[in-house]
């Protein structure tokens, strides 16, 4: 099985790329997020998952090992095939995926082509509580690159305040029109900085986080 390719980007398709490895062109399906990082004529490295079926052998490529691990995790959910996985990875970074699952944010998954409300609900339910990390031996720099932005990296995964307070604050912010995944992130940032905060304080602090983000 092919697990990794290093070569020259030869050409692009709508959802694929041909990478020339020592004169052999490999057709690799990729997310639009990965596609946007590749440059024709430049050298690139793609982490690859080989999917073998009765009538075909397909290669799916990823810009990072972490993105590939998320692909493997998502395909374990019933109804999530390889192409749907790429659609999800096109709209959500690995960090955003983790946050959306933790926040039970079905709407974020519904943004991906091929993911309806029922499938989005199944994804967040089946993957709730599961953690996806780098494979053993992977470069930690690859992890940082996969996360995408420092602001997400600094956000605490879990708050130390009572979970009921966190949920109430998130609910209040979503009622104000904020997306659940963003409300989840800002409330957890506020809670991480102020572990003794009550619901009202969490809401105020989270709103300040939103305001500072918009500046």
Secondary structure, 3 states (H helix, E strand, C coil): CCCEEEEEEEEECCCEEEEEECCEEEEEECCHHHHCCCCCCCEEEEEEEEEECCCCEEEEEECCHHHHHHHHHHCCCCCCCHHHHHHHHHHCCHHHHHHHHHCCCHHHHHCCCCCCHHHHHHHHHHHCCCCCCCCCCCCHHHHHHHHCCHHHHHCCCCCCCCHHHHHHHHHHHHHCCCCHHHHHHHHHHHHHHCCCCCHHHHHHHHHHHHHHHHC
